[in-house]
Amino acid sequence: MTKQKKSNFEAELFKAADKLRKWIDAAEYKHIVLWLVFLKHISDSFSELYEKLEQDEYADPEDRDEYIAENVFFVPINSRWQNIHSKAKFPEIGKIIDDAMTEIEKENKELKNVLPKVYWKENLDKTSLWELIDLISNLDLKTENEKSKDLFGRVYEYFLGEFANAEGKKWGQFYTPKCIVELMVNMIEPFKWRVYDPACGSWWMFVMSEKFVEDHQGYINDITIYGQESNQTTRKLSKMNLAIRNINSQFVKWNTEWSFLNDAHPDLKSDYVLANPPFNQSDWWQEILSEDGRWKYWLPPSWNANYAWIQHMLYHTAPNWVMATVLANGSLSSNTAWEWEIRKELIKQGLVECIVALPKQLFYNTWIPACIWFLRRWRKNVGTDKNVGTGLKPVPTVADEKYDSIKKDISTHYILFINASEMWFMKDRVHRELSNEDIKKITNTYHNWRKSKSAIGEYEDELWFCKSASLEELEKHSFVLTPWRYVEIAEEEDDGIPFEDKMNDLTEKLYKQMEKEKELNDEIKTQLGKIGF
């Protein structure tokens, strides 16, 4: 287990941002920096093309259409970075930046009502702002971007981690760790068609989809993205994130009522679903939803939205579809009547394909253990390459009352369980991450399982790691989907120590640990008392 080395580039930016902490509200200072980096980046791209056009006697470097043709944002003269930097020490620098943002929006319709106008605020220290502009001016963003091809993903991810450590879990809201997104995208392979996320946050899901298509020589224009976000600031950041990659964001919708109460895409039937909805959301229910047509499999409980999210996403799927969604581990084994009935029905209809148990401490906003559900509609017309091998016999949609009569046919369907809970390294002192090797192993296991043969080899169950379980096995376990119920664990060698002695030893260790925690809590209370708390 190794520790990720921090980049000097991101660290320098964060150092500059941290200077603003005492001057502006905590909810703003991250975006102050990110939007300036965005302004510098598009200005650098504009200047690079501008210089090329100057060398062409038939081109006009001030012609906006020249930049549109090259998928480069047109930056008006007063909005260009060199103008911003030259006036950084002016008392009205905040207004100069706000005006620059306004002019850029006018010239680039995909950025309309996206860019912030927050720099001309009294609480924003002008000296700190000038220092920030000067620092960004000295950064070679072009070189940095060529290194990673994901400059803003890097910056955003680093900032989020630092803010989460400094300010608490609220900074992790609406963000899915990059390693989880990579895993989901590599497993379901969203090459084309319609991709949907009903709780889209900052849209890193779709950025990774774009990267996947590019890496596999596909065409990004073959993908149309749909989504919904309740946080206006996050949505603006996401639209910038998409715009800079020339991804159409016209179907990125915003409203404050969430996808349940105000579905922005009521008629959408998507081919791929990629999502990380809020875990165990308890404030979602209103009585108006009790007769909603989305609850096809059973009415979800009002106190937990996990199965409401699953059914909402299923409602928005096309005839042939695949879904990957992150959920709390409790969704795998919850035994309240309603949740159990929904899970049983999803399993019996052959919709659940694979469950991946994730390591703890992956997320910035919660310590709740999580998993990834992979669901897929089996159809005979999908193509034989996707219907051969373990667990891939096409399964018809069946009503609950017909289950017993065709149970023999359905029992040939299998679900793949992958226990990745121990696959991690320490990204920092509190957060874990999956390595590239971990992602590759999980992905290869899944794709090998989906095919009888591949270039990599045939699928085999592996102790501690994976198991292809039949529906008969799931029925014996009362339709619980927790991977370690099925993944076989190697038997430990008998060390000769009696069981009672082992239990006494463990109990003694537990009491000692509890005593240490009590002593620590008492010391904290004492110290807080000394300073008046």
C-alpha positions as CSV (number, residue, x, y, z in Angstrom):
1,M,0.0,0.0,0.0
2,T,1.6,3.2,-1.2
3,K,0.8,6.9,-0.8
4,Q,0.1,9.0,-3.8
5,K,2.6,11.7,-4.4
6,K,1.1,15.2,-4.4
7,S,1.6,17.3,-7.6
8,N,3.4,20.6,-7.2
9,F,1.0,22.1,-9.8
10,E,-2.2,21.3,-7.8
11,A,-0.4,22.0,-4.5
12,E,0.6,25.5,-5.6
13,L,-2.9,26.3,-6.7
14,F,-4.4,25.1,-3.4
15,K,-1.8,27.2,-1.5
16,A,-3.1,30.2,-3.3
17,A,-6.7,29.3,-2.8
18,D,-6.1,28.8,0.9
19,K,-5.0,32.4,1.3
20,L,-8.5,33.4,0.4
21,R,-10.1,31.3,3.1
22,K,-10.2,34.1,5.7
23,W,-11.7,36.6,3.2
24,I,-14.6,34.8,1.6
25,D,-17.2,32.2,2.5
26,A,-15.9,28.7,2.5
27,A,-18.5,27.7,-0.2
28,E,-17.0,30.1,-2.7
29,Y,-13.2,30.1,-2.5
30,K,-12.7,26.8,-4.3
31,H,-14.7,28.1,-7.3
32,I,-12.8,31.5,-7.3
33,V,-9.7,29.6,-8.2
34,L,-11.2,27.0,-10.5
35,W,-12.9,29.6,-12.7
36,L,-9.7,31.7,-13.0
37,V,-7.8,28.6,-14.1
38,F,-10.6,28.1,-16.7
39,L,-10.2,31.7,-17.9
40,K,-6.5,31.2,-18.2
41,H,-6.8,27.9,-20.0
42,I,-9.3,29.1,-22.7
43,S,-7.2,32.3,-23.2
44,D,-4.1,30.2,-23.7
45,S,-5.9,28.0,-26.2
46,F,-7.2,31.1,-28.0
47,S,-3.7,32.7,-28.1
48,E,-2.1,29.6,-29.6
49,L,-4.6,29.5,-32.5
50,Y,-4.4,33.3,-32.8
51,E,-0.7,33.1,-33.5
52,K,-1.2,30.4,-36.1
53,L,-3.9,32.5,-37.9
54,E,-1.6,35.5,-37.9
55,Q,0.8,33.5,-40.0
56,D,-1.9,32.8,-42.6
57,E,-2.4,35.6,-45.0
58,Y,-5.9,34.5,-45.8
59,A,-7.1,34.2,-42.2
60,D,-8.4,36.9,-39.8
61,P,-7.2,36.2,-36.2
62,E,-10.1,38.3,-34.9
63,D,-12.8,36.3,-36.8
64,R,-14.9,34.4,-34.3
65,D,-15.8,31.7,-36.9
66,E,-12.1,30.7,-37.2
67,Y,-12.2,29.6,-33.6
68,I,-15.6,27.9,-33.8
69,A,-14.3,25.8,-36.7
70,E,-11.4,24.5,-34.5
71,N,-13.6,24.0,-31.4
72,V,-11.8,26.7,-29.5
73,F,-13.6,29.3,-27.4
74,F,-13.5,32.8,-28.8
75,V,-12.1,35.2,-26.2
76,P,-12.8,38.9,-26.7
77,I,-9.8,41.3,-26.4
78,N,-10.7,42.6,-22.9
79,S,-11.2,39.1,-21.6
80,R,-7.9,37.7,-22.7
81,W,-5.6,36.7,-19.9
82,Q,-2.8,39.1,-20.8
83,N,-5.3,41.9,-20.2
84,I,-6.4,40.5,-16.9
85,H,-2.8,40.0,-15.7
86,S,-1.7,43.5,-16.8
87,K,-4.4,45.0,-14.6
88,A,-4.2,42.6,-11.7
89,K,-3.1,45.4,-9.2
90,F,-5.9,47.8,-10.3
91,P,-8.4,48.5,-7.5
92,E,-11.2,47.5,-9.8
93,I,-9.7,44.1,-10.9
94,G,-12.7,42.3,-9.6
95,K,-15.0,44.2,-11.9
96,I,-12.6,43.6,-14.8
97,I,-12.8,39.9,-14.3
98,D,-16.6,39.9,-14.0
99,D,-16.9,41.9,-17.2
100,A,-14.5,39.5,-18.9
101,M,-16.7,36.6,-17.9
102,T,-19.8,38.4,-19.3
103,E,-18.1,39.1,-22.6
104,I,-17.0,35.4,-23.0
105,E,-20.6,34.3,-22.4
106,K,-21.8,36.6,-25.1
107,E,-19.4,35.1,-27.6
108,N,-19.8,31.5,-26.7
109,K,-23.5,30.4,-26.4
110,E,-22.6,27.1,-24.7
111,L,-21.3,29.1,-21.7
112,K,-24.4,31.3,-21.4
113,N,-25.4,31.8,-17.7
114,V,-22.5,29.5,-16.7
115,L,-19.6,31.7,-15.8
116,P,-19.5,33.4,-12.3
117,K,-19.5,37.1,-11.7
118,V,-18.3,37.1,-8.1
119,Y,-14.9,38.8,-8.2
120,W,-16.2,42.3,-7.6
121,K,-17.2,41.6,-4.0
122,E,-16.2,43.6,-1.0
123,N,-15.2,40.5,1.0
124,L,-12.7,39.4,-1.6
125,D,-9.3,40.6,-0.6
126,K,-7.7,42.4,-3.6
127,T,-4.2,41.6,-2.6
128,S,-4.9,37.9,-2.3
129,L,-6.7,38.1,-5.7
130,W,-3.7,39.7,-7.3
131,E,-1.4,37.1,-5.9
132,L,-3.6,34.4,-7.2
133,I,-3.7,35.9,-10.7
134,D,0.1,36.3,-10.6
135,L,0.5,32.6,-9.6
136,I,-1.8,31.3,-12.3
137,S,0.0,33.5,-14.9
138,N,3.2,31.7,-14.1
139,L,1.7,28.3,-14.5
140,D,2.2,26.6,-17.9
141,L,-1.3,25.2,-18.2
142,K,-0.8,24.1,-21.7
143,T,2.1,21.8,-20.6
144,E,0.1,20.6,-17.6
145,N,-2.9,19.8,-19.7
146,E,-0.8,17.9,-22.3
147,K,0.6,15.8,-19.5
148,S,-2.8,14.6,-18.2
149,K,-5.4,15.5,-20.8
150,D,-7.6,16.1,-17.8
151,L,-6.4,19.4,-16.3
152,F,-9.6,20.3,-14.6
153,G,-10.3,16.8,-13.4
154,R,-6.9,16.9,-11.7
155,V,-7.4,20.3,-10.1
156,Y,-11.0,19.6,-9.0
157,E,-10.1,16.2,-7.5
158,Y,-7.1,17.6,-5.6
159,F,-9.0,20.6,-4.3
160,L,-11.9,18.5,-3.2
161,G,-9.6,16.2,-1.3
162,E,-7.8,19.1,0.4
163,F,-11.1,20.9,1.2
164,A,-12.7,17.7,2.5
165,N,-9.7,17.2,4.9
166,A,-9.7,20.8,6.0
167,E,-13.4,21.6,6.1
168,G,-15.3,18.3,6.6
169,K,-17.3,15.9,4.6
170,K,-19.6,18.5,2.9
171,W,-16.9,19.1,0.3
172,G,-17.3,15.6,-1.0
173,Q,-20.9,16.1,-2.0
174,F,-21.7,15.5,-5.7
175,Y,-18.4,13.9,-6.4
176,T,-17.5,10.4,-7.3
177,P,-13.8,9.3,-6.9
178,K,-12.1,9.0,-10.3
179,C,-11.1,5.4,-9.7
180,I,-14.8,4.4,-9.2
181,V,-15.8,6.2,-12.4
182,E,-13.1,4.5,-14.4
183,L,-14.1,1.1,-13.1
184,M,-17.8,1.7,-13.9
185,V,-17.1,3.1,-17.4
186,N,-14.6,0.3,-18.3
187,M,-17.1,-2.3,-17.2
188,I,-20.2,-1.2,-19.1
189,E,-18.4,0.4,-22.0
190,P,-20.7,3.3,-23.1
191,F,-19.4,3.7,-26.6
192,K,-22.5,5.4,-28.1
193,W,-26.1,6.4,-27.8
194,R,-27.8,7.9,-24.8
195,V,-26.0,8.1,-21.4
196,Y,-28.0,9.2,-18.3
197,D,-27.2,10.2,-14.7
198,P,-30.2,11.4,-12.6
199,A,-27.9,12.9,-9.9
200,C,-25.0,14.1,-12.0
201,G,-23.0,16.4,-9.8
202,S,-19.9,17.7,-11.6
203,W,-20.3,15.3,-14.5
204,W,-17.0,13.4,-14.2
205,M,-19.0,10.3,-15.2
206,F,-19.5,11.7,-18.7
207,V,-16.0,13.0,-19.0
208,M,-14.8,9.5,-18.3
209,S,-17.2,8.2,-20.9
210,E,-15.7,10.6,-23.4
211,K,-12.3,9.5,-22.5
212,F,-13.3,5.9,-22.9
213,V,-14.7,6.5,-26.4
214,E,-11.5,8.4,-27.4
215,D,-9.3,5.7,-26.1
216,H,-11.2,3.1,-28.1
217,Q,-11.2,5.1,-31.4
218,G,-14.9,5.8,-31.1
219,Y,-16.7,9.0,-31.9
220,I,-17.7,11.3,-29.1
221,N,-20.5,12.7,-31.2
222,D,-22.2,9.3,-31.1
223,I,-22.9,9.9,-27.3
224,T,-25.7,12.1,-26.1
225,I,-25.7,12.8,-22.4
226,Y,-28.7,13.4,-20.2
227,G,-28.8,14.4,-16.5
228,Q,-30.2,16.4,-13.7
229,E,-28.6,18.3,-10.8
230,S,-30.1,20.1,-7.9
231,N,-27.1,22.3,-7.0
232,Q,-26.9,25.4,-9.2
233,T,-23.2,26.1,-8.5
234,T,-22.3,22.4,-9.2
235,R,-24.3,22.4,-12.4
236,K,-22.4,25.5,-13.7
237,L,-19.1,23.9,-12.9
238,S,-20.3,20.8,-14.7
239,K,-21.3,22.7,-17.8
240,M,-17.9,24.3,-17.9
241,N,-16.4,20.9,-17.6
242,L,-18.4,19.6,-20.5
243,A,-18.0,22.7,-22.6
244,I,-14.2,22.7,-22.5
245,R,-14.3,19.1,-23.9
246,N,-16.9,20.1,-26.6
247,I,-19.5,17.8,-25.2
248,N,-23.1,19.0,-25.8
249,S,-24.7,19.9,-22.4
250,Q,-28.1,21.0,-23.7
251,F,-29.8,18.0,-21.8
252,V,-28.0,18.9,-18.5
253,K,-31.0,20.1,-16.5
254,W,-31.2,21.9,-13.2
255,N,-34.0,22.3,-10.6
256,T,-34.0,22.2,-6.8
257,E,-36.7,19.5,-6.5
258,W,-34.5,16.5,-7.4
259,S,-35.3,13.9,-10.0
260,F,-38.1,12.3,-8.0
261,L,-40.4,15.3,-7.7
262,N,-39.4,17.1,-10.9
263,D,-38.2,14.7,-13.5
264,A,-36.4,16.8,-16.1
265,H,-36.5,13.9,-18.7
266,P,-39.9,12.3,-18.3
267,D,-39.8,10.6,-21.7
268,L,-36.1,9.6,-21.8
269,K,-35.2,6.0,-22.6
270,S,-31.5,5.7,-22.1
271,D,-29.0,3.0,-23.3
272,Y,-26.6,3.5,-20.5
273,V,-27.0,4.7,-16.9
274,L,-24.0,5.8,-14.8
275,A,-24.9,7.2,-11.4
276,N,-23.8,7.8,-7.8
277,P,-27.0,9.0,-6.1
278,P,-27.0,10.1,-2.5
279,F,-26.6,7.2,-0.1
280,N,-29.6,6.3,2.1
281,Q,-31.4,9.6,1.3
282,S,-34.2,10.0,3.8
283,D,-35.7,13.3,2.8
284,W,-37.0,12.4,-0.7
285,W,-40.6,11.2,-0.1
286,Q,-43.8,13.2,-0.7
287,E,-47.3,11.7,-0.7
288,I,-47.8,12.7,-4.4
289,L,-45.3,9.9,-5.3
290,S,-47.3,7.1,-3.8
291,E,-49.0,6.4,-7.2
292,D,-46.0,7.1,-9.4
293,G,-45.6,4.9,-12.4
294,R,-41.8,4.5,-11.8
295,W,-42.4,2.1,-8.9
296,K,-42.8,-0.9,-11.2
297,Y,-41.4,-3.5,-8.9
298,W,-42.7,-2.3,-5.5
299,L,-43.3,0.9,-3.6
300,P,-39.9,2.0,-2.2
301,P,-39.8,3.0,1.6
302,S,-40.3,6.6,2.4
303,W,-37.3,6.6,4.8
304,N,-34.7,5.4,2.3
305,A,-34.4,6.3,-1.4
306,N,-31.9,3.6,-2.5
307,Y,-34.5,1.5,-4.2
308,A,-36.4,4.6,-5.4
309,W,-33.2,5.6,-7.3
310,I,-32.8,2.1,-8.8
311,Q,-36.4,2.1,-10.0
312,H,-36.2,5.7,-11.3
313,M,-33.2,4.7,-13.4
314,L,-34.8,1.5,-14.7
315,Y,-37.9,3.5,-15.7
316,H,-35.6,5.6,-18.0
317,T,-34.0,2.7,-19.8
318,A,-34.4,1.6,-23.4
319,P,-35.2,-2.0,-24.4
320,N,-31.5,-3.0,-24.4
321,W,-29.7,-1.2,-21.7
322,V,-27.0,-1.5,-19.0
323,M,-26.7,0.3,-15.7
324,A,-23.9,0.9,-13.2
325,T,-24.8,2.7,-10.0
326,V,-23.1,3.2,-6.7
327,L,-25.2,2.5,-3.6
328,A,-24.6,2.0,0.1
329,N,-23.9,-1.6,1.2
330,G,-27.2,-1.7,3.1
331,S,-29.0,-1.9,-0.2
332,L,-27.6,-5.5,-0.7
333,S,-29.2,-7.0,2.4
334,S,-31.9,-4.6,3.7
335,N,-34.8,-6.8,4.9
336,T,-37.7,-4.3,5.3
337,A,-40.6,-5.8,3.5
338,W,-40.6,-3.3,0.7
339,E,-36.9,-3.3,0.0
340,W,-36.7,-7.1,0.1
341,E,-39.6,-7.4,-2.3
342,I,-38.0,-5.0,-4.8
343,R,-34.6,-6.7,-4.6
344,K,-36.2,-10.2,-5.0
345,E,-38.2,-9.1,-8.0
346,L,-35.1,-7.5,-9.7
347,I,-33.2,-10.8,-9.1
348,K,-36.0,-13.1,-10.3
349,Q,-36.4,-11.1,-13.5
350,G,-32.8,-11.5,-14.3
351,L,-31.9,-7.8,-14.2
352,V,-29.1,-8.0,-11.6
353,E,-25.9,-8.9,-13.4
354,C,-22.9,-8.2,-11.1
355,I,-22.2,-6.8,-7.6
356,V,-18.9,-5.3,-6.7
357,A,-18.1,-4.6,-3.0
358,L,-15.8,-1.6,-2.6
359,P,-13.2,-0.8,0.0
360,K,-14.0,1.6,2.8
361,Q,-12.8,5.2,2.9
362,L,-13.0,5.8,-0.8
363,F,-15.4,8.7,-0.6
364,Y,-14.9,12.2,0.7
365,N,-18.4,12.8,2.0
366,T,-19.2,9.6,3.8
367,W,-17.6,6.7,5.6
368,I,-20.6,4.4,4.7
369,P,-19.3,1.2,3.0
370,A,-20.4,1.2,-0.7
371,C,-20.9,-1.2,-3.6
372,I,-21.6,-1.0,-7.3
373,W,-24.7,-2.6,-8.8
374,F,-24.5,-3.6,-12.5
375,L,-27.9,-4.3,-14.0
376,R,-28.6,-5.3,-17.6
377,R,-31.6,-6.3,-19.7
378,W,-30.9,-9.7,-21.4
379,R,-32.4,-9.8,-24.9
380,K,-31.9,-12.4,-27.6
381,N,-31.4,-9.7,-30.2
382,V,-28.5,-8.1,-28.4
383,G,-26.0,-10.3,-30.3
384,T,-24.4,-13.6,-29.7
385,D,-21.1,-12.0,-28.6
386,K,-22.9,-10.6,-25.6
387,N,-25.0,-13.7,-24.8
388,V,-22.6,-16.5,-24.5
389,G,-20.7,-17.9,-21.6
390,T,-21.4,-18.1,-17.9
391,G,-24.7,-16.6,-16.8
392,L,-25.6,-15.1,-20.1
393,K,-28.6,-17.2,-21.3
394,P,-31.3,-14.7,-22.3
395,V,-33.9,-14.4,-19.5
396,P,-37.4,-13.3,-20.3
397,T,-39.1,-10.7,-18.3
398,V,-41.5,-12.5,-15.9
399,A,-44.2,-11.5,-13.5
400,D,-43.8,-12.7,-9.9
401,E,-46.7,-15.2,-10.1
402,K,-45.1,-16.9,-13.1
403,Y,-41.8,-17.4,-11.5
404,D,-42.3,-20.9,-10.1
405,S,-43.5,-22.2,-13.5
406,I,-40.4,-21.2,-15.3
407,K,-38.0,-21.4,-12.4
408,K,-36.0,-24.2,-14.1
409,D,-35.2,-21.9,-17.1
410,I,-34.4,-18.9,-15.0
411,S,-32.0,-20.9,-12.7
412,T,-29.5,-21.0,-15.5
413,H,-28.9,-17.3,-15.0
414,Y,-26.0,-16.4,-12.8
415,I,-24.9,-13.3,-10.9
416,L,-21.2,-12.4,-10.6
417,F,-20.1,-11.3,-7.1
418,I,-16.7,-9.5,-6.8
419,N,-15.2,-8.7,-3.4
420,A,-12.9,-5.8,-4.0
421,S,-13.1,-4.6,-0.4
422,E,-9.4,-5.4,0.2
423,M,-8.1,-3.9,-3.0
424,W,-6.8,-0.5,-2.2
425,F,-3.8,1.8,-1.4
426,M,-3.7,4.9,0.8
427,K,-4.2,8.0,-1.4
428,D,-3.6,10.2,1.7
429,R,-3.7,9.8,5.4
430,V,-7.5,9.0,5.5
431,H,-8.6,8.1,1.9
432,R,-8.1,4.9,0.0
433,E,-8.1,4.4,-3.8
434,L,-8.2,1.5,-6.3
435,S,-5.0,1.2,-8.3
436,N,-4.9,0.8,-12.1
437,E,-4.0,-2.8,-11.5
438,D,-7.1,-3.3,-9.3
439,I,-9.4,-1.7,-11.8
440,K,-7.9,-3.9,-14.6
441,K,-8.4,-7.1,-12.6
442,I,-12.0,-6.3,-11.7
443,T,-12.8,-5.3,-15.3
444,N,-11.1,-8.3,-16.8
445,T,-12.9,-10.7,-14.4
446,Y,-16.2,-9.1,-15.4
447,H,-15.7,-9.3,-19.1
448,N,-14.2,-12.8,-18.9
449,W,-17.4,-13.8,-17.0
450,R,-19.6,-12.3,-19.7
451,K,-17.9,-14.3,-22.4
452,S,-17.0,-18.0,-22.6
453,K,-13.6,-17.1,-24.0
454,S,-11.6,-14.0,-24.7
455,A,-8.1,-12.9,-25.4
456,I,-7.5,-12.8,-21.7
457,G,-8.8,-16.2,-20.8
458,E,-11.8,-18.0,-19.4
459,Y,-13.5,-17.0,-16.2
460,E,-13.0,-19.0,-13.0
461,D,-14.2,-18.4,-9.5
462,E,-11.4,-17.2,-7.2
463,L,-11.1,-17.6,-3.5
464,W,-11.6,-14.4,-1.5
465,F,-12.3,-12.5,-4.8
466,C,-15.1,-13.6,-7.1
467,K,-18.0,-16.1,-7.5
468,S,-20.6,-16.8,-10.2
469,A,-23.7,-17.7,-8.2
470,S,-26.9,-19.2,-9.5
471,L,-30.3,-17.9,-8.6
472,E,-30.9,-21.1,-6.7
473,E,-28.0,-20.1,-4.4
474,L,-29.4,-16.6,-4.0
475,E,-32.8,-18.0,-3.1
476,K,-31.1,-20.1,-0.3
477,H,-29.7,-16.9,1.0
478,S,-33.1,-15.1,0.9
479,F,-32.0,-13.0,-2.1
480,V,-29.2,-11.2,-0.1
481,L,-26.6,-9.7,-2.6
482,T,-23.7,-9.2,-0.2
483,P,-20.7,-10.7,-2.1
484,W,-19.0,-12.4,0.9
485,R,-22.1,-14.5,1.3
486,Y,-21.1,-16.2,-1.9
487,V,-17.4,-15.7,-2.5
488,E,-15.6,-18.6,-1.0
489,I,-13.0,-18.0,1.7
490,A,-10.0,-20.2,2.1
491,E,-10.0,-22.2,5.2
492,E,-7.3,-21.2,7.7
493,E,-5.0,-23.8,9.0
494,D,-5.7,-25.1,12.5
495,D,-3.1,-23.5,14.8
496,G,-4.1,-25.7,17.8
497,I,-5.4,-22.9,19.9
498,P,-8.8,-23.7,21.4
499,F,-11.7,-21.5,20.2
500,E,-12.6,-20.3,23.8
501,D,-9.0,-19.1,24.2
502,K,-9.1,-17.2,21.0
503,M,-12.4,-15.5,22.0
504,N,-11.0,-14.6,25.4
505,D,-7.9,-13.0,23.7
506,L,-10.1,-11.0,21.3
507,T,-12.4,-9.9,24.1
508,E,-9.4,-8.7,26.1
509,K,-8.0,-6.7,23.2
510,L,-11.4,-5.1,22.6
511,Y,-11.7,-4.0,26.2
512,K,-8.2,-2.5,26.1
513,Q,-9.1,-0.6,22.9
514,M,-12.3,0.7,24.5
515,E,-10.3,1.9,27.5
516,K,-7.8,3.7,25.3
517,E,-10.7,5.5,23.4
518,K,-12.3,6.4,26.7
519,E,-9.0,7.9,28.0
520,L,-8.6,9.9,24.7
521,N,-12.2,11.2,24.9
522,D,-11.7,12.3,28.5
523,E,-8.5,14.1,27.6
524,I,-10.2,15.9,24.7
525,K,-13.0,17.0,27.1
526,T,-10.4,18.3,29.6
527,Q,-8.6,20.3,27.0
528,L,-11.8,21.7,25.5
529,G,-12.8,22.8,29.1
530,K,-9.6,24.7,29.5
531,I,-10.3,26.8,26.5
532,G,-14.0,27.5,27.4
533,F,-15.9,24.8,25.5
